[in-house]
Amino acid sequence: MEQVSSSWEEWKQQLAQAVKIGESMNMSREQMAKRAEAIGDFLAQRVDPRNPEQKVLQELWQAADQDEQQAIAGAMIKLVSGQEVH
């Protein structure tokens, strides 16, 4: 498994790559959001944030209920969708 990047931009690139892989597997946005929720739970509980943006995201995730976490996961996917992957 690839290590979580310490740079916010690199982290978004990693997420964009994961979204592209999901799209190539014909996953719907809803399916990707469900996977993103599971990953969000894992990251919030077990991975130390490596930059201020990840810290804010972790705090938001931990404060959110399940519906709000779904919205955060969907927003993150939307944020990186269409982003050019390097």
Secondary structure, DSSP 8 states (H G I E B T S, - for coil): -----SSHHHHHHHHHHHHHHHHHTT--HHHHHHHHHHHHHHHHHH---SSHHHHHHHHHHHH--HHHHHHHHHHHHHHHTT----
